[in-house]
Amino acid sequence: MMRITDHPILEDLEKRPVTITFNGMDYQAYEGESIAAALLANHIRVLRYSEKNREPRGIYCGIGHCYECRVTVDGKRSVRACITKVRDQMCIKSQDGDDS
């Protein structure tokens, strides 16, 4: 797991664990973190594939401007993973080049 668990300045980093599903696999996430942070912590770097050449895409700006981290969440397309918080039992799918 790739998460900061202890920090001298930030608030208590202990959060309630939740389960999310990404492309059919279950992963642990923590309440309050973004989808992008949860997936990165679980070593997932590719979130979708580009429309033109089907090239892998992941986090780029991390603040919601570039739209490179678009995923499908509970059937809703083009949700920005970097600014959307996880919730328990959230179903996330990567978007393929043809259906982005």
N, C-alpha and C positions, 0 to 999 in steps of 0.2 A: 504494500500500500504506500502511496506517495502523498502523504498529508503531513502538514505541520501539526504536531500535537502539543507542543509546548512553546510559548513565546513570552519573553519578558515584558512586553508592552501591551499586546493585544488582550482583549477580554478572554474569559474562559473559553477554551476551544472545544470543550466537551459538548457534543450535540447528540440528539437522539438519532440512532441509526434507523434508516429506512431501506426498503428494497425497491430498486428500479429494474426494469427490463430494457436491455438494449439489443436489438436484432435477435430477439428470442432467448437471450441469456440473462440470468439474474445477477445483479451486482449490488454491493452495499454502497449506500450514499449516506450523507448526513443532512438532517433537516436544516434548511437555510442556505445550503450551498447551491451553486448553479449546476445545471446539467453538465456544462463543460468541465467544471472543476471535478465533479463526481466521476465523469468518464476519464479524465486525465489521471485522477488518483488511482483508477483501475487499469492504467496503462493503455487506454484506448486513445489513439491519436487521430484516426480517420473518422470523420463524422458524416461525410457525404462525398459524392463524386461530381466533378464539374459537368456542365451540360454539353459543352463542345467536344472535349477529348476524353471524358470520363477519368480525369485526373483526381487523385485523392485530395480532399480538402479537410482542414481542421481549424483550430483556433488561429486567428490572425490578429485582429485588433483587441479582442477580449472585452470590448465596451459597447458592442451592439451597432457599430457603424458600417462594417464591411459586409455583413451577411454571409460570410464564408462558413459559418458554423450552423447553417440551417439543418434542422432535423424535423422529423414528423413525430408529434407527441399526441398520443391517444387519438390518432386519426387526423389531427390538425397539421397541415403541411406548413413548411417554412417557418418554424418556430426557431428563434435565435437561442442557441444553447448557452451562450455566454451570459445572457441576462435573464434567463428563466430559471426559477428555483425548482429544485426537485420536490416531489411529494411522494409519499408512500404508494407503491404499486403503479407508478407512472410507467407507461409503455412507450419507449422511444425507438424510432427506427431511423437508420441512415437513409438519405435520399440519393437515389441513383440518377445519373446524368439525364436519362430520358424522362424522368418523372419529377424533376426539381421545380 
